[in-house]
Amino acid sequence: KAARKIAHNVRERRLQLELTQAGLAKRSGVPLPTLRKFEQQGTISLESFLKLYSVVGDLSDVIAATTAEKNEFTSINEVLEESNRVPRQRGKRQ
């Protein structure tokens, strides 16, 4: 669902910019069949998505949306609970 919604949003932005699919494909460097498949099915590589979004949007929005947030503690108990957690362990053999 999320991929289709993102594809819909990119398509809407393309139409707001009055770009054809061929025009967006040419400006972004993404092959036209890839753009069509993305708009219809929501399937695309991250690299191609970033190329498209660099034309129709602001890449800083994508970067901001994927930035990890720091823990904000509201009490000393939360700090103590965080420090008492057992670190994740990994196996040593393959």
Secondary structure, DSSP 8 states (H G I E B T S, - for coil): -HHHHHHHHHHHHHHHTT--HHHHHHHHT--HHHHHHHHHH----HHHHHHHHHHHS-HHHHHHHT--------SHHHHHHHHHS------S--
